[in-house]
Amino acid sequence: MRKWLAWLGATISFLILLLVFSRVNLKEVVGNVRRLGWGHWLIGSMVYLTSFFPRGLRWKLMLPESRRLSTGWITKSVVIGYAANNLLPFRLGEVVRSYIVGHRFHLPKLTCLATIGAEKVLDGCCLLGMLAASLPFVTIQSNSTGNFNRMFLLAAALFGGAIISCFALAFWDRQLVPLAERRLPQPAARTIRAGINALTIFKQGKTFFAVVCLTILVWLLEAACFIYFLRQMGIEGAWSKGVFCLAIVNFSILVPSAPGYVGVFQAGTVAAFIAMGQDISTGLAFGVATHAAQFIPTTLIGVALASMMGLNWRQLYQLKNE
């Protein structure tokens, strides 16, 4: 089953890339990427890498017994997890960083993994808010309005339902956990207990506020990378269009794909450019440059950190069986 899923992701990436490349002028794409230049590309990469500091601090606050945890260790684990997502199938990076932190600090690995799920819910809600904020300043083409509206409503329903569920589970934990332990098999009850324990942050007012602020900071920093590249490519209204592209790309990479979101990332930028009425060859060049600015430094740093920690990538890949 897992092999089929891996092949499915690779096939989806291949077909998307085939479709995207069939609709663009490759000479224009290469020319736009070259015009960006190494200097600007490195600056964009550095801007993106700064987002890992608030990511690490945010995850620390969401984990159990956060006061005794090392922010440095947590941040390194986040970077390694992102690198693992770039190299390993099945989006194993989330499992990898849960394993690292759970093993290092003797925390329940299921609870660590569940906090990452809560992270994703907060990320989705933040991106929806940023997307909505950008819309008054971005003109959506009439032939893209229907698809965009459907995507926005689907994302709003998905993440709106998820955030409501998180609050409900957090505040009704005393009723739900004993009920699960009485009615369900032990493995299922253990999973539910771990998941609900990961949501205690939702009823801790000050800490939850700090987590929300860090989530906004994470995505503002990532948006800065998108905005910077758009400005260097001569796109007018880069501030609002950068935020718009950020949201569309990150919703696009929810689609199963090959490791590193290859294909779906570029398709997201092209779709955003089509919706905005921009040249799609420039959109693909923007997608290639932005993806490389995230993929290459994150992977190199993550692999180096994993090596320093004595982690074996073959063993990390075997975590898919746990």
N, C-alpha and C positions, 0 to 999 in steps of 0.2 A: 504493500500500500504506500509506504513512504517513498519507494523508488518511483512509483507512478506519480506521486505528487511532485517529486523533484523534476521528473521529465515534463510534467504538465507546466510547471513554472518556466522551465527552459524553453518549452515550445511557445508559450505565450510571449515571452520576451523576444524570441526569434521572429514570430509573426508580426509583432508590433514594430520591431525595427525594420522589417521588410516593408511594411506599409508606410512607415514614416519616411524611409529613404527613397521610396518610389515617388514621393510627392515633393521632393525638394531638389534644388540645384546644388550638387555636392561641391562644386567649385566655389559657390557663394558661401556655403557652410564653412569650408576650410579657410577661405579668405577672412570671414568674420572672426573665426577663432584666432587666426594669426594676428589680426589687427588688435585684438584685445591685449596681447603681449604678455610675456612672463611676469613682468613687474606687477601689473594689475591683477593677474591671476594669483600671485603669491599674497597680495594684500587681501583679496577676497577670501583666500584660504585661511589666513590668520584671523580675519573677522569671524569666519565660521567656527574655527577652533575655540575661540573664546566662549562660545555657547556651552562648552562642556563643563565649565566651572559652575554656573548656576544649575546645570543638569545634575551634577554630582551632589551639590548641596541640597537640592530639592529631593533627590532620592534618599539621601541620608535622613532628612526630616520625616519622610514617609515610612521609613523602616522601623520595626520595633526596637525599643531600647536605643533610640537614636543618639542619646547623649554620650554613650560610651563608644560610639563608632568614629572612625577616623575619616574626616572629609576627604583627605588625600587618597586613601585606599578606595573609598567609594567612587571618587571621580575617575581613578585609573580603571576601575572595574567597568564603569560606563563606557569608557573609550574602547576597552577590550571587547565589550559586548557589541559595540557598533562595528568594530573591525571584523568580528565573527559574523555579523550579518552580511558583511561584504564578501566573505570568503566561503561561508558554509551554507548549505541549503536549509530549507524549512524555517528561516528566520531564527536560527538557533542562538543568535546573539543574546536574546532575552534570557534564555535558559543558562547560557554561559555566565553572564554576570550574576544571575541569581545563585548559581553554584559557587562562584568565587567568593561572594560576600557571605553566603550562608556557611561555607566551609571555614572561612577566615574568622568570622565573629560568632560562630555556633548559633546561627539563627535558622529557623525552619525554612528550608528552601522553597517550599510551596508558598509560604507567606511572602517571601522575597519576590517570587514570580508574580504573585497577585498584586503587589504594590506597583509593579511595572504595568499591569493591566489598568490600574487606577491612573497611573501616569498618562497612558494613552487616551483615556477618557478626558482628562483635563486638557491634554494637547488638542484633541479634536474640538472641544468646546472653545478653546482659545483661538484656534484657526478659523472656526466659524465666525466668531466675533470679529476677527481681523478682516475676513473676507467681506462681511457685511459692512464694515467701516470703509472698505475700499470702493464699494460699488457706486457711491455717488460721484466718484471721480474717474470711473472707468466706463467707457461706452461699450456695451455688449452688442455685437452685430445681430441683426434681426434673425439671420439664419442659424444662429447659435443660442438664441434665447430659450427655446424649448428645452434643449439638452441641458443647458446651464441650470434652469429652474428645477428640472427633475433631479439633477445632481445635488443642488443645494437643499431641496426638501428631503431627499433621502438621507443626506448627511445630518441634517437637523433632527430628523426623526431618530436616527441611529444614536447620535451622541446625546441628544436630549433625553431619550429613554435611558441611556446608560448612566448619565449623571443623576437622574432621579432614582434609579435603582441603587446606585452607590449610597446615596443619602438614606434611602429606606433601609437597606441592609445594615448600615452603620448604626442607625438609631433603634432598630428592632433586633439587635444581635442577641439580647438576653432571651428573647422568645424563639428565635430561629435556630440558634445553635443546639439547644436541648431537643428541639423538635426533630432536627436532622439526625441527631445521635440516637433518638428513639426509633425513628421510622426508616432510616436508610442503612445500607451496608456500611461497614466501618470505613473502607477506602473513600466512598462518596462523602460520608460525614466528615472525614478528616479533611478532604478537599474543601468542603463548604466552610468548615471552621477556619481553615487557613485563609480562605478568601475574605471572610468577614473580619477576621483579625487585621487584615491588611487595610481595612476601610475605616479603622478608628480615627484616622486623620480627619475624616469628614465631620466629626463631632468635637474636634479640638479647635475652637475658634481662632485663637492667635496663630497657632501653627498652620492651620488650614489657610489663613490669610497670607502667611509667609510663602506657603507652597504655591498659591495662586499668583502672587507677585513674581516669584521665581519663574513660573511657567510663562508668564507674559514676557519677562526679560529674555528667556531662552529664545522665544520666537521673534522678538524684536531684533536680537542679534543675528539670527538666521535670515530674517528679512533684510537686514543691512547688507548681507552678502549678495542677495538677489538684486537689491536696489543698486548697489555699487556696480555690478556687472552690466545692468541695463543702462546706467548712465554712461559707462565707458563704451557701450555699443551705440550710443547716440539715440536712445529711445526717449522720446519726450514723455513727461509725466511719470518718471521712473519710480517716484515714491509710491504712488497708488498702484501702479502696474506691477511693481516688485512684490508688494503685499498680495495682490491678486494672484500672481504666478506662484508665490510660495504656497498659498492655500490649495490651489488646483493641483500642483505637483504632489503635495503631501496627501491629498485625498486619492490621487492616482496610484501612489505606491502601495495603497491597501490591496490592490489587485495582485494575486499570486504571480511571482516572476522568478527569474534566475537570481542567484545571490547578488547583492549589491543593488537591487532594484533596476538592473540594466534593462533598458527598453521602456519600462513603464514611467521612469523618471523623464526620459526624453519625450515620450508621448504626452506627458503632462504639460511640459513647456510648450510643445507644438499646439496642443489643444487650447492652452491659454492664449497663445498668440493668434490663433484662428478666431477665438471668441472676441478678442480685442481688435480684430481687423488688421493685424500686423503681418509682416512678411514671415512666412513659415520657415524659410531657409535661415533667417536670423533667429527664429525661435529655436530651431534645432541646434544652431551654433551656441546659443545661450544655454540650452539644456546640456550640451556636451561639456561646455566650460564650467558651468556651475556644479554639475555632477562630479566632474574630475576634481574640482576644488574641495569637495567633501569626501569623495571616495579615496583619493590617493593619500593625503596626509593622515587621515583617520586610520586607514589600514596600516600604513607604515608605523605610526606611533603605537597603535594597538598591538601589532605584532611584536614590536620592541618591548613594550611593557609586559606582554605575556611571557616573553623570553626571560626577562628579568625576574619575573615571579616563578619561573621554573615550570610554566604550564606547557603541556604537550597538546598540540592541535589535534592529533589523532584521538587522544582521550576526550578532548572537548567535543569532537564530532560524535563520539559514542554516547554523549549525554542525550541524544535523541531517543535512546532506548529506555531512559529512566522515566 
